[in-house]
Amino acid sequence: MSFIGDTMKALRNVLLLQEDVRQLKDMVTSQSGRLAALAEAHATLRERVSRLEGVIEGAAMATRQRRIEE
């Protein structure tokens, strides 16, 4: 009976491991989607900061130009 018991225990462990692997796969898929959304948000923020830098640099150049003309 020990052989059958050990076999059933091993089979149970395999099934539990398969479930764990499935859950990990689902978690990785979820994290992948979240990472893609984060990358997109980062790109959008980078574009906004670049535009703001352009506005600030333009204002600084205009101020310097006015001082030179005076």
DSSP file (Angstrom, degrees, kcal/mol; ACC not computed):
  #  RESIDUE AA STRUCTURE BP1 BP2  ACC     N-H-->O    O-->H-N    N-H-->O    O-->H-N    TCO  KAPPA ALPHA  PHI   PSI    X-CA   Y-CA   Z-CA
    1    1 A M     >        0   0    0      0, 0.0     4,-2.5     0, 0.0     5,-0.2   0.000 360.0 360.0 360.0 -22.9    0.0    0.0    0.0
    2    2 A S  H  >  +     0   0    0      1,-0.2     4,-2.8     2,-0.2     5,-0.2   0.886 360.0  52.7 -64.1 -39.7    3.0    2.3    0.5
    3    3 A F  H  > S+     0   0    0      2,-0.2     4,-2.4     1,-0.2    -1,-0.2   0.927 111.9  44.8 -62.7 -45.4    3.8    2.3   -3.2
    4    4 A I  H  > S+     0   0    0      2,-0.2     4,-2.6     1,-0.2    -2,-0.2   0.902 113.9  50.3 -66.0 -41.4    0.2    3.3   -4.1
    5    5 A G  H  X S+     0   0    0     -4,-2.5     4,-2.2     2,-0.2    -2,-0.2   0.917 112.0  47.0 -62.6 -43.8    0.2    6.0   -1.4
    6    6 A D  H  X S+     0   0    0     -4,-2.8     4,-2.5     2,-0.2    -2,-0.2   0.891 112.1  50.9 -64.7 -39.6    3.5    7.4   -2.5
    7    7 A T  H  X S+     0   0    0     -4,-2.4     4,-2.4    -5,-0.2    -2,-0.2   0.919 111.2  47.3 -64.0 -43.8    2.3    7.4   -6.1
    8    8 A M  H  X S+     0   0    0     -4,-2.6     4,-2.4     2,-0.2    -2,-0.2   0.887 112.0  50.8 -65.1 -38.7   -0.9    9.3   -5.2
    9    9 A K  H  X S+     0   0    0     -4,-2.2     4,-2.2     2,-0.2    -2,-0.2   0.915 111.2  47.9 -64.7 -43.3    1.1   11.8   -3.1
   10   10 A A  H  X S+     0   0    0     -4,-2.5     4,-2.2     2,-0.2    -2,-0.2   0.905 111.7  50.1 -63.9 -42.2    3.4   12.4   -6.0
   11   11 A L  H  X S+     0   0    0     -4,-2.4     4,-2.3     2,-0.2    -2,-0.2   0.901 109.6  51.0 -62.7 -41.7    0.5   12.8   -8.4
   12   12 A R  H  X S+     0   0    0     -4,-2.4     4,-2.4     1,-0.2    -1,-0.2   0.916 109.7  50.6 -61.7 -43.6   -1.1   15.3   -6.0
   13   13 A N  H  X S+     0   0    0     -4,-2.2     4,-2.5     1,-0.2    -2,-0.2   0.893 109.1  51.4 -62.3 -40.2    2.1   17.3   -5.8
   14   14 A V  H  X S+     0   0    0     -4,-2.2     4,-2.4     2,-0.2    -1,-0.2   0.925 110.7  48.1 -62.7 -44.4    2.4   17.4   -9.6
   15   15 A L  H  X S+     0   0    0     -4,-2.3     4,-2.0     2,-0.2    -2,-0.2   0.900 112.1  49.2 -64.1 -40.5   -1.2   18.7   -9.8
   16   16 A L  H  X S+     0   0    0     -4,-2.4     4,-2.2     2,-0.2    -1,-0.2   0.897 111.0  50.2 -65.6 -39.1   -0.5   21.3   -7.2
   17   17 A L  H  X S+     0   0    0     -4,-2.5     4,-2.6     2,-0.2    -2,-0.2   0.890 107.9  53.2 -65.4 -39.0    2.6   22.4   -9.0
   18   18 A Q  H  X S+     0   0    0     -4,-2.4     4,-2.3     2,-0.2    -1,-0.2   0.903 109.3  49.2 -61.8 -40.6    0.7   22.7  -12.3
   19   19 A E  H  X S+     0   0    0     -4,-2.0     4,-2.4     2,-0.2    -2,-0.2   0.909 110.6  50.5 -65.1 -41.7   -1.8   24.9  -10.5
   20   20 A D  H  X S+     0   0    0     -4,-2.2     4,-2.5     1,-0.2    -2,-0.2   0.912 110.3  49.4 -62.0 -42.4    1.0   27.1   -9.1
   21   21 A V  H  X S+     0   0    0     -4,-2.6     4,-2.4     2,-0.2    -2,-0.2   0.901 110.1  51.2 -63.9 -41.0    2.6   27.4  -12.5
   22   22 A R  H  X S+     0   0    0     -4,-2.3     4,-2.3     2,-0.2    -2,-0.2   0.919 110.6  48.7 -62.2 -43.0   -0.7   28.4  -14.0
   23   23 A Q  H  X S+     0   0    0     -4,-2.4     4,-2.4     1,-0.2    -2,-0.2   0.904 111.1  50.0 -64.2 -41.0   -1.2   31.1  -11.4
   24   24 A L  H  X S+     0   0    0     -4,-2.5     4,-2.6     2,-0.2    -1,-0.2   0.900 109.0  52.2 -63.1 -39.9    2.3   32.4  -12.0
   25   25 A K  H  X S+     0   0    0     -4,-2.4     4,-2.3     2,-0.2    -2,-0.2   0.915 109.9  48.8 -62.1 -43.0    1.6   32.5  -15.7
   26   26 A D  H  X S+     0   0    0     -4,-2.3     4,-2.3     1,-0.2    -2,-0.2   0.901 111.5  49.8 -62.7 -41.0   -1.5   34.6  -15.0
   27   27 A M  H  X S+     0   0    0     -4,-2.4     4,-2.8     2,-0.2    -2,-0.2   0.901 110.1  49.9 -65.3 -40.8    0.4   36.9  -12.7
   28   28 A V  H  X S+     0   0    0     -4,-2.6     4,-2.4     2,-0.2    -2,-0.2   0.908 110.5  50.4 -64.6 -41.4    3.2   37.4  -15.3
   29   29 A T  H  X S+     0   0    0     -4,-2.3     4,-1.8     2,-0.2    -2,-0.2   0.922 112.2  47.5 -61.8 -43.6    0.6   38.2  -18.0
   30   30 A S  H  X S+     0   0    0     -4,-2.3     4,-2.1     1,-0.2    -2,-0.2   0.924 112.5  48.3 -62.9 -45.5   -1.1   40.7  -15.7
   31   31 A Q  H  X S+     0   0    0     -4,-2.8     4,-2.7     1,-0.2    -1,-0.2   0.857 107.2  57.1 -65.3 -34.2    2.2   42.3  -14.8
   32   32 A S  H  X S+     0   0    0     -4,-2.4     4,-2.1     2,-0.2    -1,-0.2   0.917 107.7  47.3 -62.4 -43.1    3.2   42.5  -18.4
   33   33 A G  H  X S+     0   0    0     -4,-1.8     4,-2.0     2,-0.2    -2,-0.2   0.904 112.7  48.8 -64.1 -41.6    0.0   44.5  -19.2
   34   34 A R  H  X S+     0   0    0     -4,-2.1     4,-2.2     1,-0.2    -2,-0.2   0.887 110.3  51.4 -66.0 -38.3    0.7   46.8  -16.2
   35   35 A L  H  X S+     0   0    0     -4,-2.7     4,-2.4     2,-0.2    -2,-0.2   0.888 108.4  51.4 -66.0 -39.0    4.3   47.3  -17.4
   36   36 A A  H  X S+     0   0    0     -4,-2.1     4,-2.0     2,-0.2    -1,-0.2   0.904 110.6  48.9 -63.9 -41.0    3.1   48.2  -20.9
   37   37 A A  H  X S+     0   0    0     -4,-2.0     4,-2.3     2,-0.2    -2,-0.2   0.891 111.0  50.5 -65.4 -39.2    0.7   50.8  -19.4
   38   38 A L  H  X S+     0   0    0     -4,-2.2     4,-2.4     2,-0.2    -2,-0.2   0.904 109.1  50.9 -64.8 -41.7    3.5   52.2  -17.3
   39   39 A A  H  X S+     0   0    0     -4,-2.4     4,-2.1     2,-0.2    -2,-0.2   0.894 110.7  49.3 -63.0 -39.8    5.8   52.5  -20.3
   40   40 A E  H  X S+     0   0    0     -4,-2.0     4,-2.2     2,-0.2    -2,-0.2   0.913 111.0  48.9 -65.9 -42.6    3.1   54.3  -22.2
   41   41 A A  H  X S+     0   0    0     -4,-2.3     4,-2.5     1,-0.2    -2,-0.2   0.885 110.1  52.6 -63.8 -38.2    2.5   56.7  -19.3
   42   42 A H  H  X S+     0   0    0     -4,-2.4     4,-2.6     2,-0.2    -2,-0.2   0.916 108.7  49.2 -63.5 -43.3    6.2   57.3  -19.1
   43   43 A A  H  X S+     0   0    0     -4,-2.1     4,-2.0     2,-0.2    -2,-0.2   0.905 111.7  49.1 -63.7 -41.3    6.4   58.2  -22.8
   44   44 A T  H  X S+     0   0    0     -4,-2.2     4,-2.1     2,-0.2    -2,-0.2   0.921 112.3  47.7 -63.6 -44.2    3.5   60.6  -22.4
   45   45 A L  H  X S+     0   0    0     -4,-2.5     4,-2.5     1,-0.2    -2,-0.2   0.898 109.4  53.6 -64.3 -40.5    5.1   62.3  -19.4
   46   46 A R  H  X S+     0   0    0     -4,-2.6     4,-2.2     1,-0.2    -1,-0.2   0.900 108.9  49.7 -60.5 -41.2    8.4   62.5  -21.2
   47   47 A E  H  X S+     0   0    0     -4,-2.0     4,-2.1     2,-0.2    -1,-0.2   0.906 110.7  49.5 -64.2 -41.9    6.7   64.3  -24.1
   48   48 A R  H  X S+     0   0    0     -4,-2.1     4,-2.3     1,-0.2    -2,-0.2   0.912 111.0  49.1 -64.5 -42.2    5.0   66.7  -21.8
   49   49 A V  H  X S+     0   0    0     -4,-2.5     4,-2.6     1,-0.2    -1,-0.2   0.901 109.4  53.0 -64.3 -40.2    8.2   67.6  -20.0
   50   50 A S  H  X S+     0   0    0     -4,-2.2     4,-2.1     2,-0.2    -1,-0.2   0.906 109.0  49.0 -62.3 -41.1   10.0   68.1  -23.3
   51   51 A R  H  X S+     0   0    0     -4,-2.1     4,-2.2     2,-0.2    -1,-0.2   0.920 111.2  49.6 -64.2 -42.4    7.2   70.6  -24.4
   52   52 A L  H  X S+     0   0    0     -4,-2.3     4,-2.6     1,-0.2    -2,-0.2   0.902 108.8  52.4 -63.3 -40.6    7.5   72.4  -21.1
   53   53 A E  H  X S+     0   0    0     -4,-2.6     4,-2.8     1,-0.2     5,-0.2   0.906 108.6  51.5 -60.5 -41.0   11.3   72.6  -21.5
   54   54 A G  H  X S+     0   0    0     -4,-2.1     4,-2.4     2,-0.2    -2,-0.2   0.907 110.2  48.0 -62.7 -42.3   10.8   74.1  -25.0
   55   55 A V  H  X S+     0   0    0     -4,-2.2     4,-2.4     2,-0.2    -2,-0.2   0.927 113.5  47.5 -64.3 -44.5    8.4   76.7  -23.6
   56   56 A I  H  X S+     0   0    0     -4,-2.6     4,-2.4     2,-0.2    -2,-0.2   0.920 113.2  47.8 -64.2 -44.0   10.8   77.6  -20.8
   57   57 A E  H  X S+     0   0    0     -4,-2.8     4,-2.4     1,-0.2    -1,-0.2   0.896 111.5  51.1 -64.0 -39.6   13.8   77.8  -23.1
   58   58 A G  H  X S+     0   0    0     -4,-2.4     4,-2.2    -5,-0.2    -2,-0.2   0.913 111.0  47.7 -63.4 -42.3   11.8   80.0  -25.6
   59   59 A A  H  X S+     0   0    0     -4,-2.4     4,-2.2     2,-0.2    -2,-0.2   0.896 111.8  50.5 -65.5 -39.6   10.8   82.4  -22.8
   60   60 A A  H  X S+     0   0    0     -4,-2.4     4,-2.3     2,-0.2    -2,-0.2   0.901 110.9  48.6 -65.5 -40.5   14.4   82.5  -21.5
   61   61 A M  H  X S+     0   0    0     -4,-2.4     4,-2.4     2,-0.2    -2,-0.2   0.900 110.8  50.9 -65.9 -40.1   15.7   83.3  -25.0
   62   62 A A  H  X S+     0   0    0     -4,-2.2     4,-2.1     2,-0.2    -2,-0.2   0.897 110.4  49.5 -64.5 -39.9   13.0   86.0  -25.5
   63   63 A T  H  X S+     0   0    0     -4,-2.2     4,-2.0     2,-0.2    -2,-0.2   0.920 111.8  47.8 -65.1 -44.0   14.0   87.6  -22.2
   64   64 A R  H  X S+     0   0    0     -4,-2.3     4,-2.0     1,-0.2    -2,-0.2   0.893 110.6  52.6 -62.8 -39.3   17.7   87.6  -23.1
   65   65 A Q  H  X S+     0   0    0     -4,-2.4     4,-2.0     1,-0.2    -1,-0.2   0.898 108.5  50.1 -63.7 -41.3   16.8   89.1  -26.5
   66   66 A R  H  X S+     0   0    0     -4,-2.1     4,-1.4     1,-0.2    -1,-0.2   0.897 109.8  50.7 -64.6 -40.4   14.9   91.9  -24.9
   67   67 A R  H  < S+     0   0    0     -4,-2.0    -1,-0.2     1,-0.2    -2,-0.2   0.878 109.8  50.3 -65.8 -36.8   17.8   92.7  -22.6
   68   68 A I  H  < S+     0   0    0     -4,-2.0    -1,-0.2     1,-0.2    -2,-0.2   0.897 109.6  50.9 -68.1 -39.2   20.2   92.8  -25.5
   69   69 A E  H  <        0   0    0     -4,-2.0    -1,-0.2     1,-0.3    -2,-0.2   0.778 360.0 360.0 -70.3 -26.0   17.9   95.2  -27.4
   70   70 A E     <        0   0    0     -4,-1.4    -1,-0.3    -5,-0.1    -2,-0.2   0.485 360.0 360.0 -80.7 360.0   17.6   97.6  -24.5
